[in-house]
Amino acid sequence: MYGEVHHIEKLSPDLLRVVLAGGTLDQFEDSTATDAYINARFLPAGSPVKVPFAPADLEGVADELRPRPRRFTIRDWDADQQLLTIDFVAHGDAGYAGRWASQAQPGDRLQFEGPSGSYRPSADVDWHLYVGDESALGAIGSSLQALAADARAVVFVIVEKPGYEINLPSVAEVETHWLYREQWDDSDNELVDAIATTEFPGGTFDIFVHGEAGEVRAVRQHLAVDRGVDLSGASISPYWRRRHTDEQWRKVKRQWMANQA
């Protein structure tokens, strides 16, 4: 499946919103999960592969020129207009996906598989906890937008510095804590320190914690050990790891997660 870039919006200095249209999006089947994601395929510079491509089209293509898979959360799917919205963290030329988003022009094509996903806010809890960084804002934003007007959420998001916040619309009652990397010496502990000093609302809550591996691990440990929270139904996962490229992280992620169990 593939779509073509319809338009691009700059949400913050390092967050780009890309809206796809056309292509084969008339065949797109939406997911009820608010963390639904696609497996996108990004072409390295100089690749002879053209979108759309089939497995047979990759025969004989050098490994360094083959499409690179990356997962991205669906921020929104407009079924009436068949528009698919994806938010990208873009740091200049770093990474295949960020570089593609930074250089994308209307008409450029992106091939993907999916969607898949597993989380949706529970209607059977008193409130919802969301924790993450730029990489999790798509899922957090989608989840907040899905909450009912009588729902309540507490959100912790770490971004680079003031001015990097984005709008997170919701009809629910939302308490948002924006945190900034440039103001802290130990970035692994910024999120967990902020959470540890915040009094949670009473009652039951569901949990969504996604982002950088070290930060996710620290938050998970705090919730389980310091607060005694049962994490069996929580959605907790690292999207990336500091000082690792996407390729390096993909190679060690499965073992890293097994070691946290």
Order of alpha helices (4+ residues) and beta strands (2+ residues): beta-beta-beta-beta-beta-alpha-beta-beta-alpha-beta-beta-alpha-beta-alpha-beta-alpha
